[in-house]
Every structure is written in structure tokens, then in C-alpha cells.
Amino acid sequence: MTKGERIKHLREKMGKTQTDFADIIGVSKQTLYKYESDIITNVPSDKIEAIASTASVSPAYVMGWEPEYHVSDLKPIENSTQEDIEILKAYHNAPENIKDGIRAVLGIEK
């Protein structure tokens, strides 16, 4: 996933329009479009920080240096419900193309 794709993913995950998100991070809608389309790839650090802060992720995630979710974010296995366990089993038994789709929906990079 490119930096622009991550920015767009975060914006859409928050349910924000380009106009709303652009206003929040202090850029024009056109500039945000250029970030999301990877037309502008050298996004200023203050805008990376604003995007990360607004979306509650790290600037390193926005840059593509780390995944959105960390193992430390997960709840302990002993707190898992039966449904959690069934979902994990189903995922492990699924064909690779299904796993790819699940990761894409959840925004998890392989």
C-alpha cells in the first residue's frame, strides 16, 4: 500500500469526505487529492503528523514504516471469546485468496 493509499484508507475509515479531512489537516481538497493519488509524495512532516493524529495512528504507519496494528494492541488470548477462536480457525483454513481479501478489508499488510 502506498503512502497515498494509506492516507485515503484512513480518511475513508473515519467516514470523512476529502473536503472535511483536508480542512482538519489544514490543506486544500486538491492537495489532499494529490496526497491520496501519490501525485505529491513528499508530504510535509507537519501534515503527516496531522493525518496521524487525526486518524489515531502513528506517523510511521502513514509513512509505511510500520503496520497499523501491533501485537501489543491485541487483547490477551485468555480474553478471547469462542467467536474469536472460530474466526481465527476459519481464517487459518481459508484459501490464500480469501486471506488476502480479509487482510485488505482490515487494512493489514502481509
Beta strands, then each sheet from edge to edge (+ up, - down):
end
